[in-house]
Amino acid sequence: MRKLVLVVVMLSFFLPAVRAGELKGGDVELGVNLSRVNLDFGSAYGMDLGTTTTTRLEGQIGWFLAARHEIGAYANYLRTTYKNPDFGSSTMDDSDYGVFYAFHFVTSGSILPFVGVAAGLIGGDTGDSYDMEYALLAGFKLYPWEHAGFNVDIEYGKLTASQQGAPDATGVWVNAGILLKF
C-alpha cells in the first residue's frame, strides 16, 4: 500500500502538469480504491476486545453537481483478520455500502485536493457487531490525463456498535486508487 501511494505521489511531480479538464456539473467519476486499516476495538465487559487488520477493495461512482460538489455511492468488500489476546485470531469477509459527499478545491493544474464525508451500512460478519460507519476524508486526485487519473486520501472512520454497552471502533484508512471521469 505504501508503495502504491508513493508511486502516485511521485507521478504527480514527474508527469507534465496536464490540466484535469474543467470540472462541471453532470460529470461522472468512476473509481476503484484499495486500502488497509488497523482498528482497535478498545475494551468492554472487563476485557480487551482486540484489534483487526482489514484490506478493503472499494468501487465508487460520483456525480458532480457543480464544479466543486460531488455526491456518490460506494460498495466495499473487506477481508478482516481479528486478533484478540484472550480468544486468538480469525478471518472474516465483510461488505459495506454507502454514500459520500466531496468538496473539490479547483486548481489550474492536474492535482485536485478535496475533503469529504461518508456514511454507510455494514454487512457480513462485522455487521453482527456494528451497524453503521461514518468517515471524514481528505486527499487529492491526480489527473495526468483528461479522463483518467489517480486518487489518494486519508480517511478517519468510526464504526457504531449495534449492541448497547459495546464500544464503537475507530480507525484511519489510507486509500489509493484509479479514476475514470467522463
VMD Tcl script that builds the backbone (N, CA, C; Angstrom):
set m [mol new atoms 546]
animate dup $m
set s [atomselect $m all]
$s set {name element resname resid chain x y z} {
  {N N MET 1 A 0.832 -1.184 0.000}
  {CA C MET 1 A 0.000 0.000 0.000}
  {C C MET 1 A 0.879 1.251 0.000}
  {N N ARG 2 A 1.909 1.266 0.836}
  {CA C ARG 2 A 2.793 2.434 0.880}
  {C C ARG 2 A 3.464 2.666 -0.464}
  {N N LYS 3 A 3.828 1.571 -1.140}
  {CA C LYS 3 A 4.476 1.703 -2.441}
  {C C LYS 3 A 3.527 2.322 -3.458}
  {N N LEU 4 A 2.250 1.910 -3.429}
  {CA C LEU 4 A 1.271 2.459 -4.359}
  {C C LEU 4 A 1.076 3.955 -4.126}
  {N N VAL 5 A 0.958 4.358 -2.872}
  {CA C VAL 5 A 0.817 5.780 -2.544}
  {C C VAL 5 A 2.055 6.540 -2.995}
  {N N LEU 6 A 3.235 5.985 -2.756}
  {CA C LEU 6 A 4.483 6.632 -3.161}
  {C C LEU 6 A 4.546 6.803 -4.678}
  {N N VAL 7 A 4.137 5.795 -5.438}
  {CA C VAL 7 A 4.141 5.886 -6.899}
  {C C VAL 7 A 3.226 7.012 -7.364}
  {N N VAL 8 A 2.026 7.109 -6.791}
  {CA C VAL 8 A 1.093 8.168 -7.191}
  {C C VAL 8 A 1.661 9.544 -6.868}
  {N N VAL 9 A 2.250 9.695 -5.698}
  {CA C VAL 9 A 2.845 10.984 -5.324}
  {C C VAL 9 A 4.001 11.323 -6.257}
  {N N MET 10 A 4.852 10.356 -6.572}
  {CA C MET 10 A 5.976 10.603 -7.474}
  {C C MET 10 A 5.476 10.986 -8.871}
  {N N LEU 11 A 4.418 10.323 -9.343}
  {CA C LEU 11 A 3.862 10.678 -10.645}
  {C C LEU 11 A 3.403 12.130 -10.673}
  {N N SER 12 A 2.880 12.601 -9.556}
  {CA C SER 12 A 2.393 13.984 -9.515}
  {C C SER 12 A 3.525 14.984 -9.725}
  {N N PHE 13 A 4.746 14.614 -9.397}
  {CA C PHE 13 A 5.878 15.517 -9.574}
  {C C PHE 13 A 6.533 15.384 -10.948}
  {N N PHE 14 A 6.497 14.189 -11.541}
  {CA C PHE 14 A 7.233 13.960 -12.770}
  {C C PHE 14 A 6.397 14.033 -14.036}
  {N N LEU 15 A 5.098 13.855 -13.936}
  {CA C LEU 15 A 4.267 13.971 -15.126}
  {C C LEU 15 A 4.052 15.444 -15.444}
  {N N PRO 16 A 3.904 15.755 -16.704}
  {CA C PRO 16 A 3.640 17.157 -17.033}
  {C C PRO 16 A 2.319 17.596 -16.413}
  {N N ALA 17 A 2.235 18.855 -16.092}
  {CA C ALA 17 A 1.035 19.380 -15.425}
  {C C ALA 17 A -0.083 19.548 -16.447}
  {N N VAL 18 A -0.730 18.468 -16.780}
  {CA C VAL 18 A -1.858 18.495 -17.696}
  {C C VAL 18 A -3.075 18.961 -16.911}
  {N N ARG 19 A -3.797 19.901 -17.440}
  {CA C ARG 19 A -4.997 20.372 -16.758}
  {C C ARG 19 A -6.016 19.242 -16.755}
  {N N ALA 20 A -6.660 19.035 -15.631}
  {CA C ALA 20 A -7.579 17.913 -15.465}
  {C C ALA 20 A -8.875 18.104 -16.231}
  {N N GLY 21 A -8.957 19.103 -17.053}
  {CA C GLY 21 A -10.212 19.374 -17.732}
  {C C GLY 21 A -11.111 20.144 -16.784}
  {N N GLU 22 A -11.958 20.931 -17.325}
  {CA C GLU 22 A -12.853 21.715 -16.475}
  {C C GLU 22 A -13.850 20.793 -15.792}
  {N N LEU 23 A -13.893 20.865 -14.476}
  {CA C LEU 23 A -14.933 20.149 -13.750}
  {C C LEU 23 A -16.228 20.912 -13.944}
  {N N LYS 24 A -17.306 20.163 -14.173}
  {CA C LYS 24 A -18.590 20.827 -14.359}
  {C C LYS 24 A -19.702 19.909 -13.892}
  {N N GLY 25 A -20.821 20.502 -13.594}
  {CA C GLY 25 A -21.981 19.715 -13.207}
  {C C GLY 25 A -22.328 18.721 -14.298}
  {N N GLY 26 A -22.675 17.522 -13.905}
  {CA C GLY 26 A -23.003 16.476 -14.861}
  {C C GLY 26 A -21.875 15.498 -15.129}
  {N N ASP 27 A -20.635 15.853 -14.777}
  {CA C ASP 27 A -19.522 14.915 -14.938}
  {C C ASP 27 A -19.739 13.703 -14.034}
  {N N VAL 28 A -19.301 12.550 -14.493}
  {CA C VAL 28 A -19.396 11.305 -13.721}
  {C C VAL 28 A -17.983 10.775 -13.520}
  {N N GLU 29 A -17.718 10.265 -12.312}
  {CA C GLU 29 A -16.398 9.740 -11.980}
  {C C GLU 29 A -16.556 8.329 -11.420}
  {N N LEU 30 A -15.845 7.377 -12.010}
  {CA C LEU 30 A -15.810 6.004 -11.512}
  {C C LEU 30 A -14.455 5.769 -10.871}
  {N N GLY 31 A -14.437 5.076 -9.732}
  {CA C GLY 31 A -13.176 4.841 -9.051}
  {C C GLY 31 A -13.092 3.462 -8.438}
  {N N VAL 32 A -11.876 2.961 -8.350}
  {CA C VAL 32 A -11.571 1.720 -7.644}
  {C C VAL 32 A -10.416 2.036 -6.700}
  {N N ASN 33 A -10.614 1.784 -5.408}
  {CA C ASN 33 A -9.604 2.070 -4.389}
  {C C ASN 33 A -9.215 0.799 -3.653}
  {N N LEU 34 A -8.002 0.781 -3.159}
  {CA C LEU 34 A -7.513 -0.295 -2.310}
  {C C LEU 34 A -6.969 0.344 -1.042}
  {N N SER 35 A -7.280 -0.243 0.102}
  {CA C SER 35 A -6.773 0.314 1.360}
  {C C SER 35 A -6.548 -0.789 2.374}
  {N N ARG 36 A -5.813 -0.421 3.401}
  {CA C ARG 36 A -5.525 -1.328 4.510}
  {C C ARG 36 A -5.655 -0.515 5.786}
  {N N VAL 37 A -6.298 -1.082 6.803}
  {CA C VAL 37 A -6.544 -0.343 8.037}
  {C C VAL 37 A -6.380 -1.261 9.235}
  {N N ASN 38 A -5.940 -0.679 10.322}
  {CA C ASN 38 A -5.904 -1.368 11.611}
  {C C ASN 38 A -6.901 -0.678 12.524}
  {N N LEU 39 A -7.834 -1.436 13.098}
  {CA C LEU 39 A -8.835 -0.910 14.022}
  {C C LEU 39 A -8.590 -1.461 15.410}
  {N N ASP 40 A -8.745 -0.625 16.400}
  {CA C ASP 40 A -8.654 -1.041 17.797}
  {C C ASP 40 A -10.053 -0.956 18.391}
  {N N PHE 41 A -10.582 -2.083 18.868}
  {CA C PHE 41 A -11.947 -2.136 19.379}
  {C C PHE 41 A -12.053 -1.733 20.845}
  {N N GLY 42 A -10.939 -1.428 21.474}
  {CA C GLY 42 A -10.984 -0.982 22.867}
  {C C GLY 42 A -11.327 -2.113 23.819}
  {N N SER 43 A -11.978 -1.764 24.923}
  {CA C SER 43 A -12.343 -2.788 25.905}
  {C C SER 43 A -13.771 -2.556 26.381}
  {N N ALA 44 A -14.396 -3.633 26.782}
  {CA C ALA 44 A -15.748 -3.606 27.346}
  {C C ALA 44 A -15.948 -4.901 28.112}
  {N N TYR 45 A -16.888 -4.883 28.992}
  {CA C TYR 45 A -17.202 -6.073 29.783}
  {C C TYR 45 A -15.980 -6.581 30.545}
  {N N GLY 46 A -15.038 -5.687 30.866}
  {CA C GLY 46 A -13.859 -6.059 31.632}
  {C C GLY 46 A -12.801 -6.807 30.859}
  {N N MET 47 A -12.832 -6.751 29.512}
  {CA C MET 47 A -11.800 -7.448 28.737}
  {C C MET 47 A -11.407 -6.631 27.517}
  {N N ASP 48 A -10.225 -6.937 26.993}
  {CA C ASP 48 A -9.716 -6.315 25.780}
  {C C ASP 48 A -10.439 -6.949 24.600}
  {N N LEU 49 A -11.092 -6.137 23.760}
  {CA C LEU 49 A -11.840 -6.673 22.625}
  {C C LEU 49 A -10.975 -6.933 21.401}
  {N N GLY 50 A -9.715 -6.521 21.433}
  {CA C GLY 50 A -8.794 -6.879 20.366}
  {C C GLY 50 A -8.673 -5.844 19.264}
  {N N THR 51 A -7.974 -6.243 18.205}
  {CA C THR 51 A -7.712 -5.386 17.053}
  {C C THR 51 A -7.994 -6.160 15.776}
  {N N THR 52 A -8.120 -5.422 14.671}
  {CA C THR 52 A -8.262 -6.061 13.370}
  {C C THR 52 A -7.310 -5.420 12.378}
  {N N THR 53 A -6.973 -6.185 11.366}
  {CA C THR 53 A -6.291 -5.671 10.189}
  {C C THR 53 A -7.210 -5.971 9.017}
  {N N THR 54 A -7.600 -4.932 8.283}
  {CA C THR 54 A -8.574 -5.091 7.210}
  {C C THR 54 A -7.998 -4.595 5.895}
  {N N THR 55 A -8.171 -5.393 4.840}
  {CA C THR 55 A -7.871 -4.972 3.482}
  {C C THR 55 A -9.207 -4.711 2.803}
  {N N ARG 56 A -9.334 -3.543 2.181}
  {CA C ARG 56 A -10.618 -3.131 1.609}
  {C C ARG 56 A -10.460 -2.824 0.126}
  {N N LEU 57 A -11.359 -3.374 -0.687}
  {CA C LEU 57 A -11.455 -3.059 -2.110}
  {C C LEU 57 A -12.761 -2.302 -2.303}
  {N N GLU 58 A -12.666 -1.095 -2.849}
  {CA C GLU 58 A -13.842 -0.226 -2.949}
  {C C GLU 58 A -14.116 0.151 -4.392}
  {N N GLY 59 A -15.377 0.097 -4.765}
  {CA C GLY 59 A -15.840 0.635 -6.038}
  {C C GLY 59 A -16.745 1.813 -5.747}
  {N N GLN 60 A -16.627 2.881 -6.532}
  {CA C GLN 60 A -17.462 4.051 -6.272}
  {C C GLN 60 A -17.853 4.732 -7.569}
  {N N ILE 61 A -18.984 5.413 -7.525}
  {CA C ILE 61 A -19.432 6.251 -8.629}
  {C C ILE 61 A -19.834 7.595 -8.041}
  {N N GLY 62 A -19.363 8.666 -8.664}
  {CA C GLY 62 A -19.667 10.008 -8.180}
  {C C GLY 62 A -20.221 10.871 -9.292}
  {N N TRP 63 A -21.119 11.765 -8.923}
  {CA C TRP 63 A -21.718 12.714 -9.854}
  {C C TRP 63 A -21.387 14.120 -9.389}
  {N N PHE 64 A -20.879 14.932 -10.304}
  {CA C PHE 64 A -20.586 16.319 -9.972}
  {C C PHE 64 A -21.858 17.139 -10.134}
  {N N LEU 65 A -22.320 17.710 -9.025}
  {CA C LEU 65 A -23.487 18.586 -9.064}
  {C C LEU 65 A -23.104 19.947 -9.636}
  {N N ALA 66 A -21.878 20.351 -9.366}
  {CA C ALA 66 A -21.279 21.591 -9.861}
  {C C ALA 66 A -19.775 21.344 -9.884}
  {N N ALA 67 A -19.004 22.331 -10.281}
  {CA C ALA 67 A -17.554 22.144 -10.421}
  {C C ALA 67 A -16.885 21.666 -9.142}
  {N N ARG 68 A -17.385 22.063 -7.990}
  {CA C ARG 68 A -16.729 21.718 -6.733}
  {C C ARG 68 A -17.451 20.656 -5.917}
  {N N HIS 69 A -18.681 20.337 -6.231}
  {CA C HIS 69 A -19.506 19.477 -5.381}
  {C C HIS 69 A -19.786 18.135 -6.054}
  {N N GLU 70 A -19.410 17.051 -5.357}
  {CA C GLU 70 A -19.610 15.701 -5.880}
  {C C GLU 70 A -20.348 14.873 -4.832}
  {N N ILE 71 A -21.376 14.146 -5.277}
  {CA C ILE 71 A -22.048 13.168 -4.423}
  {C C ILE 71 A -21.907 11.816 -5.093}
  {N N GLY 72 A -21.997 10.750 -4.298}
  {CA C GLY 72 A -21.849 9.445 -4.907}
  {C C GLY 72 A -22.198 8.313 -3.982}
  {N N ALA 73 A -22.001 7.118 -4.509}
  {CA C ALA 73 A -22.271 5.889 -3.771}
  {C C ALA 73 A -21.047 4.989 -3.870}
  {N N TYR 74 A -20.888 4.133 -2.861}
  {CA C TYR 74 A -19.759 3.210 -2.861}
  {C C TYR 74 A -20.202 1.839 -2.357}
  {N N ALA 75 A -19.440 0.841 -2.743}
  {CA C ALA 75 A -19.610 -0.528 -2.248}
  {C C ALA 75 A -18.215 -1.075 -1.967}
  {N N ASN 76 A -18.055 -1.714 -0.806}
  {CA C ASN 76 A -16.756 -2.235 -0.389}
  {C C ASN 76 A -16.822 -3.730 -0.115}
  {N N TYR 77 A -15.747 -4.415 -0.452}
  {CA C TYR 77 A -15.513 -5.783 0.017}
  {C C TYR 77 A -14.337 -5.695 0.977}
  {N N LEU 78 A -14.483 -6.298 2.157}
  {CA C LEU 78 A -13.438 -6.227 3.176}
  {C C LEU 78 A -13.032 -7.631 3.615}
  {N N ARG 79 A -11.747 -7.835 3.779}
  {CA C ARG 79 A -11.184 -9.074 4.322}
  {C C ARG 79 A -10.520 -8.689 5.637}
  {N N THR 80 A -11.048 -9.194 6.746}
  {CA C THR 80 A -10.627 -8.757 8.074}
  {C C THR 80 A -10.014 -9.899 8.861}
  {N N THR 81 A -8.857 -9.656 9.462}
  {CA C THR 81 A -8.243 -10.592 10.400}
  {C C THR 81 A -8.392 -10.003 11.789}
  {N N TYR 82 A -9.081 -10.714 12.645}
  {CA C TYR 82 A -9.382 -10.270 14.007}
  {C C TYR 82 A -8.413 -10.938 14.969}
  {N N LYS 83 A -7.790 -10.136 15.843}
  {CA C LYS 83 A -6.850 -10.670 16.837}
  {C C LYS 83 A -7.303 -10.242 18.223}
  {N N ASN 84 A -7.499 -11.231 19.087}
  {CA C ASN 84 A -7.913 -10.972 20.459}
  {C C ASN 84 A -6.964 -11.707 21.389}
  {N N PRO 85 A -6.418 -11.039 22.419}
  {CA C PRO 85 A -5.454 -11.695 23.300}
  {C C PRO 85 A -6.044 -12.872 24.071}
  {N N ASP 86 A -7.355 -12.893 24.264}
  {CA C ASP 86 A -7.991 -13.978 25.016}
  {C C ASP 86 A -8.493 -15.121 24.140}
  {N N PHE 87 A -8.876 -14.808 22.880}
  {CA C PHE 87 A -9.540 -15.810 22.049}
  {C C PHE 87 A -8.796 -16.169 20.770}
  {N N GLY 88 A -7.618 -15.614 20.533}
  {CA C GLY 88 A -6.862 -15.941 19.331}
  {C C GLY 88 A -7.255 -15.068 18.158}
  {N N SER 89 A -7.168 -15.634 16.941}
  {CA C SER 89 A -7.474 -14.836 15.753}
  {C C SER 89 A -8.401 -15.593 14.812}
  {N N SER 90 A -9.085 -14.841 13.957}
  {CA C SER 90 A -9.962 -15.416 12.939}
  {C C SER 90 A -10.031 -14.447 11.767}
  {N N THR 91 A -10.536 -14.932 10.636}
  {CA C THR 91 A -10.653 -14.113 9.434}
  {C C THR 91 A -12.112 -14.054 9.005}
  {N N MET 92 A -12.551 -12.868 8.567}
  {CA C MET 92 A -13.942 -12.661 8.173}
  {C C MET 92 A -13.995 -11.939 6.828}
  {N N ASP 93 A -15.094 -12.168 6.100}
  {CA C ASP 93 A -15.397 -11.423 4.880}
  {C C ASP 93 A -16.579 -10.513 5.174}
  {N N ASP 94 A -16.469 -9.259 4.769}
  {CA C ASP 94 A -17.493 -8.271 5.071}
  {C C ASP 94 A -17.788 -7.427 3.843}
  {N N SER 95 A -18.844 -6.642 3.959}
  {CA C SER 95 A -19.184 -5.667 2.930}
  {C C SER 95 A -19.790 -4.448 3.601}
  {N N ASP 96 A -19.703 -3.328 2.922}
  {CA C ASP 96 A -20.456 -2.159 3.356}
  {C C ASP 96 A -20.810 -1.328 2.132}
  {N N TYR 97 A -21.900 -0.600 2.268}
  {CA C TYR 97 A -22.458 0.184 1.179}
  {C C TYR 97 A -22.840 1.543 1.729}
  {N N GLY 98 A -22.609 2.590 0.965}
  {CA C GLY 98 A -22.958 3.895 1.492}
  {C C GLY 98 A -22.915 4.993 0.461}
  {N N VAL 99 A -22.959 6.221 0.984}
  {CA C VAL 99 A -22.957 7.423 0.158}
  {C C VAL 99 A -21.839 8.350 0.629}
  {N N PHE 100 A -21.418 9.258 -0.252}
  {CA C PHE 100 A -20.384 10.214 0.120}
  {C C PHE 100 A -20.664 11.572 -0.513}
  {N N TYR 101 A -20.033 12.578 0.051}
  {CA C TYR 101 A -20.028 13.937 -0.500}
  {C C TYR 101 A -18.580 14.409 -0.480}
  {N N ALA 102 A -18.137 15.053 -1.556}
  {CA C ALA 102 A -16.780 15.609 -1.608}
  {C C ALA 102 A -16.832 17.040 -2.128}
  {N N PHE 103 A -16.053 17.898 -1.487}
  {CA C PHE 103 A -15.866 19.275 -1.939}
  {C C PHE 103 A -14.469 19.366 -2.534}
  {N N HIS 104 A -14.369 19.788 -3.799}
  {CA C HIS 104 A -13.089 19.878 -4.506}
  {C C HIS 104 A -12.599 21.318 -4.535}
  {N N PHE 105 A -11.315 21.482 -4.276}
  {CA C PHE 105 A -10.668 22.785 -4.396}
  {C C PHE 105 A -10.114 22.855 -5.809}
  {N N VAL 106 A -10.818 23.506 -6.693}
  {CA C VAL 106 A -10.452 23.538 -8.101}
  {C C VAL 106 A -9.151 24.320 -8.266}
  {N N THR 107 A -8.208 23.711 -8.975}
  {CA C THR 107 A -6.901 24.318 -9.222}
  {C C THR 107 A -6.681 24.461 -10.715}
  {N N SER 108 A -5.588 25.073 -11.096}
  {CA C SER 108 A -5.294 25.248 -12.516}
  {C C SER 108 A -4.476 24.086 -13.079}
  {N N GLY 109 A -4.058 23.153 -12.231}
  {CA C GLY 109 A -3.224 22.053 -12.691}
  {C C GLY 109 A -3.948 20.723 -12.685}
  {N N SER 110 A -3.175 19.664 -12.613}
  {CA C SER 110 A -3.735 18.319 -12.679}
  {C C SER 110 A -4.069 17.744 -11.310}
  {N N ILE 111 A -3.725 18.450 -10.228}
  {CA C ILE 111 A -3.991 17.951 -8.876}
  {C C ILE 111 A -5.224 18.651 -8.318}
  {N N LEU 112 A -6.195 17.849 -7.858}
  {CA C LEU 112 A -7.439 18.369 -7.296}
  {C C LEU 112 A -7.545 17.953 -5.834}
  {N N PRO 113 A -7.231 18.822 -4.890}
  {CA C PRO 113 A -7.417 18.486 -3.476}
  {C C PRO 113 A -8.913 18.434 -3.151}
  {N N PHE 114 A -9.280 17.634 -2.144}
  {CA C PHE 114 A -10.683 17.551 -1.748}
  {C C PHE 114 A -10.803 17.172 -0.280}
  {N N VAL 115 A -11.963 17.465 0.279}
  {CA C VAL 115 A -12.366 16.999 1.603}
  {C C VAL 115 A -13.764 16.424 1.445}
  {N N GLY 116 A -14.137 15.513 2.350}
  {CA C GLY 116 A -15.452 14.917 2.211}
  {C C GLY 116 A -15.920 14.185 3.446}
  {N N VAL 117 A -17.134 13.676 3.343}
  {CA C VAL 117 A -17.755 12.870 4.391}
  {C C VAL 117 A -18.410 11.665 3.727}
  {N N ALA 118 A -18.571 10.591 4.510}
  {CA C ALA 118 A -19.220 9.384 4.005}
  {C C ALA 118 A -19.983 8.715 5.136}
  {N N ALA 119 A -21.018 7.971 4.774}
  {CA C ALA 119 A -21.790 7.195 5.744}
  {C C ALA 119 A -22.277 5.937 5.053}
  {N N GLY 120 A -22.251 4.809 5.780}
  {CA C GLY 120 A -22.661 3.559 5.164}
  {C C GLY 120 A -23.172 2.536 6.150}
  {N N LEU 121 A -23.790 1.493 5.603}
  {CA C LEU 121 A -24.285 0.354 6.368}
  {C C LEU 121 A -23.283 -0.782 6.261}
  {N N ILE 122 A -23.088 -1.516 7.345}
  {CA C ILE 122 A -22.103 -2.593 7.402}
  {C C ILE 122 A -22.819 -3.934 7.343}
  {N N GLY 123 A -22.292 -4.859 6.530}
  {CA C GLY 123 A -22.852 -6.201 6.421}
  {C C GLY 123 A -21.797 -7.247 6.706}
  {N N GLY 124 A -22.130 -8.485 6.461}
  {CA C GLY 124 A -21.196 -9.577 6.700}
  {C C GLY 124 A -21.005 -9.849 8.172}
  {N N ASP 125 A -19.907 -10.510 8.519}
  {CA C ASP 125 A -19.637 -10.868 9.915}
  {C C ASP 125 A -19.511 -9.642 10.813}
  {N N THR 126 A -18.855 -8.589 10.329}
  {CA C THR 126 A -18.711 -7.374 11.132}
  {C C THR 126 A -20.064 -6.715 11.364}
  {N N GLY 127 A -20.996 -6.901 10.436}
  {CA C GLY 127 A -22.340 -6.356 10.581}
  {C C GLY 127 A -23.102 -6.927 11.762}
  {N N ASP 128 A -22.643 -8.057 12.306}
  {CA C ASP 128 A -23.268 -8.603 13.511}
  {C C ASP 128 A -22.965 -7.736 14.729}
  {N N SER 129 A -21.849 -7.021 14.709}
  {CA C SER 129 A -21.426 -6.209 15.854}
  {C C SER 129 A -21.544 -4.707 15.624}
  {N N TYR 130 A -21.498 -4.284 14.362}
  {CA C TYR 130 A -21.516 -2.856 14.033}
  {C C TYR 130 A -22.555 -2.597 12.953}
  {N N ASP 131 A -23.328 -1.507 13.143}
  {CA C ASP 131 A -24.401 -1.174 12.210}
  {C C ASP 131 A -23.969 -0.221 11.108}
  {N N MET 132 A -23.340 0.870 11.512}
  {CA C MET 132 A -23.061 1.983 10.605}
  {C C MET 132 A -21.587 2.366 10.658}
  {N N GLU 133 A -21.140 3.000 9.578}
  {CA C GLU 133 A -19.819 3.612 9.567}
  {C C GLU 133 A -19.961 5.059 9.114}
  {N N TYR 134 A -19.158 5.917 9.715}
  {CA C TYR 134 A -19.099 7.332 9.360}
  {C C TYR 134 A -17.638 7.676 9.130}
  {N N ALA 135 A -17.373 8.563 8.181}
  {CA C ALA 135 A -15.977 8.889 7.891}
  {C C ALA 135 A -15.815 10.339 7.449}
  {N N LEU 136 A -14.659 10.891 7.784}
  {CA C LEU 136 A -14.185 12.172 7.272}
  {C C LEU 136 A -12.978 11.863 6.405}
  {N N LEU 137 A -12.866 12.490 5.245}
  {CA C LEU 137 A -11.732 12.200 4.383}
  {C C LEU 137 A -11.141 13.465 3.778}
  {N N ALA 138 A -9.870 13.378 3.466}
  {CA C ALA 138 A -9.147 14.466 2.815}
  {C C ALA 138 A -8.078 13.845 1.928}
  {N N GLY 139 A -7.884 14.422 0.765}
  {CA C GLY 139 A -6.879 13.874 -0.133}
  {C C GLY 139 A -6.770 14.677 -1.408}
  {N N PHE 140 A -6.256 14.020 -2.440}
  {CA C PHE 140 A -6.160 14.680 -3.730}
  {C C PHE 140 A -6.382 13.669 -4.840}
  {N N LYS 141 A -6.846 14.194 -5.957}
  {CA C LYS 141 A -6.985 13.422 -7.186}
  {C C LYS 141 A -5.963 13.981 -8.160}
  {N N LEU 142 A -5.257 13.095 -8.794}
  {CA C LEU 142 A -4.242 13.472 -9.776}
  {C C LEU 142 A -4.746 13.019 -11.141}
  {N N TYR 143 A -4.970 13.962 -12.037}
  {CA C TYR 143 A -5.423 13.656 -13.393}
  {C C TYR 143 A -4.326 14.006 -14.391}
  {N N PRO 144 A -3.377 13.078 -14.633}
  {CA C PRO 144 A -2.351 13.349 -15.635}
  {C C PRO 144 A -2.924 13.299 -17.055}
  {N N TRP 145 A -4.081 12.670 -17.213}
  {CA C TRP 145 A -4.789 12.618 -18.479}
  {C C TRP 145 A -6.174 13.214 -18.254}
  {N N GLU 146 A -6.809 13.661 -19.294}
  {CA C GLU 146 A -8.083 14.366 -19.141}
  {C C GLU 146 A -9.172 13.504 -18.506}
  {N N HIS 147 A -9.222 12.222 -18.845}
  {CA C HIS 147 A -10.318 11.377 -18.363}
  {C C HIS 147 A -9.871 10.225 -17.472}
  {N N ALA 148 A -8.615 10.169 -17.092}
  {CA C ALA 148 A -8.128 9.085 -16.234}
  {C C ALA 148 A -7.125 9.644 -15.237}
  {N N GLY 149 A -7.167 9.090 -14.033}
  {CA C GLY 149 A -6.264 9.594 -13.014}
  {C C GLY 149 A -6.148 8.681 -11.820}
  {N N PHE 150 A -5.618 9.242 -10.742}
  {CA C PHE 150 A -5.361 8.509 -9.511}
  {C C PHE 150 A -5.981 9.252 -8.336}
  {N N ASN 151 A -6.227 8.525 -7.284}
  {CA C ASN 151 A -6.814 9.078 -6.068}
  {C C ASN 151 A -5.987 8.627 -4.871}
  {N N VAL 152 A -5.674 9.550 -3.967}
  {CA C VAL 152 A -5.030 9.217 -2.694}
  {C C VAL 152 A -5.753 10.013 -1.620}
  {N N ASP 153 A -6.217 9.326 -0.584}
  {CA C ASP 153 A -6.839 10.058 0.515}
  {C C ASP 153 A -6.626 9.347 1.837}
  {N N ILE 154 A -6.802 10.108 2.892}
  {CA C ILE 154 A -6.759 9.590 4.256}
  {C C ILE 154 A -8.158 9.735 4.818}
  {N N GLU 155 A -8.625 8.689 5.448}
  {CA C GLU 155 A -10.000 8.648 5.947}
  {C C GLU 155 A -9.994 8.275 7.422}
  {N N TYR 156 A -10.627 9.092 8.234}
  {CA C TYR 156 A -10.816 8.757 9.642}
  {C C TYR 156 A -12.236 8.234 9.775}
  {N N GLY 157 A -12.382 6.984 10.209}
  {CA C GLY 157 A -13.696 6.372 10.268}
  {C C GLY 157 A -14.083 5.899 11.649}
  {N N LYS 158 A -15.380 5.835 11.863}
  {CA C LYS 158 A -15.938 5.351 13.120}
  {C C LYS 158 A -17.028 4.341 12.803}
  {N N LEU 159 A -16.958 3.178 13.456}
  {CA C LEU 159 A -17.994 2.157 13.338}
  {C C LEU 159 A -18.846 2.216 14.596}
  {N N THR 160 A -20.161 2.297 14.444}
  {CA C THR 160 A -21.041 2.371 15.613}
  {C C THR 160 A -21.509 0.971 15.986}
  {N N ALA 161 A -21.385 0.655 17.265}
  {CA C ALA 161 A -21.738 -0.669 17.781}
  {C C ALA 161 A -23.242 -0.898 17.691}
  {N N SER 162 A -23.632 -2.127 17.365}
  {CA C SER 162 A -25.052 -2.459 17.262}
  {C C SER 162 A -25.641 -2.886 18.601}
  {N N GLN 163 A -24.793 -3.228 19.546}
  {CA C GLN 163 A -25.281 -3.685 20.850}
  {C C GLN 163 A -25.043 -2.605 21.890}
  {N N GLN 164 A -26.062 -2.356 22.696}
  {CA C GLN 164 A -25.953 -1.337 23.728}
  {C C GLN 164 A -24.866 -1.731 24.729}
  {N N GLY 165 A -24.023 -0.775 25.081}
  {CA C GLY 165 A -22.936 -1.021 26.022}
  {C C GLY 165 A -21.639 -1.427 25.358}
  {N N ALA 166 A -21.689 -1.823 24.097}
  {CA C ALA 166 A -20.468 -2.192 23.372}
  {C C ALA 166 A -19.807 -0.915 22.849}
  {N N PRO 167 A -18.481 -0.869 22.820}
  {CA C PRO 167 A -17.805 0.352 22.358}
  {C C PRO 167 A -17.817 0.473 20.835}
  {N N ASP 168 A -17.755 1.702 20.357}
  {CA C ASP 168 A -17.576 1.957 18.936}
  {C C ASP 168 A -16.113 1.703 18.582}
  {N N ALA 169 A -15.837 1.477 17.309}
  {CA C ALA 169 A -14.466 1.273 16.831}
  {C C ALA 169 A -14.077 2.446 15.938}
  {N N THR 170 A -12.806 2.812 15.973}
  {CA C THR 170 A -12.311 3.890 15.120}
  {C C THR 170 A -11.046 3.432 14.403}
  {N N GLY 171 A -10.733 4.081 13.296}
  {CA C GLY 171 A -9.524 3.744 12.571}
  {C C GLY 171 A -9.213 4.763 11.502}
  {N N VAL 172 A -8.014 4.673 10.957}
  {CA C VAL 172 A -7.575 5.550 9.883}
  {C C VAL 172 A -7.230 4.687 8.678}
  {N N TRP 173 A -7.839 4.989 7.551}
  {CA C TRP 173 A -7.572 4.302 6.299}
  {C C TRP 173 A -6.704 5.202 5.433}
  {N N VAL 174 A -5.805 4.596 4.676}
  {CA C VAL 174 A -5.096 5.288 3.602}
  {C C VAL 174 A -5.543 4.605 2.322}
  {N N ASN 175 A -6.248 5.340 1.479}
  {CA C ASN 175 A -6.808 4.800 0.240}
  {C C ASN 175 A -5.983 5.260 -0.952}
  {N N ALA 176 A -5.812 4.390 -1.917}
  {CA C ALA 176 A -5.175 4.746 -3.183}
  {C C ALA 176 A -5.917 4.015 -4.286}
  {N N GLY 177 A -6.108 4.678 -5.411}
  {CA C GLY 177 A -6.851 4.024 -6.472}
  {C C GLY 177 A -6.746 4.726 -7.806}
  {N N ILE 178 A -7.546 4.228 -8.746}
  {CA C ILE 178 A -7.592 4.778 -10.098}
  {C C ILE 178 A -8.975 5.372 -10.342}
  {N N LEU 179 A -9.040 6.352 -11.238}
  {CA C LEU 179 A -10.274 7.071 -11.529}
  {C C LEU 179 A -10.486 7.182 -13.032}
  {N N LEU 180 A -11.741 7.132 -13.437}
  {CA C LEU 180 A -12.147 7.448 -14.805}
  {C C LEU 180 A -13.198 8.538 -14.717}
  {N N LYS 181 A -13.059 9.591 -15.505}
  {CA C LYS 181 A -14.009 10.708 -15.484}
  {C C LYS 181 A -14.546 10.907 -16.888}
  {N N PHE 182 A -15.865 11.028 -16.980}
  {CA C PHE 182 A -16.488 11.302 -18.282}
  {C C PHE 182 A -17.722 12.147 -18.111}
}
mol reanalyze $m
mol bondsrecalc $m
mol representation Tube
mol addrep $m
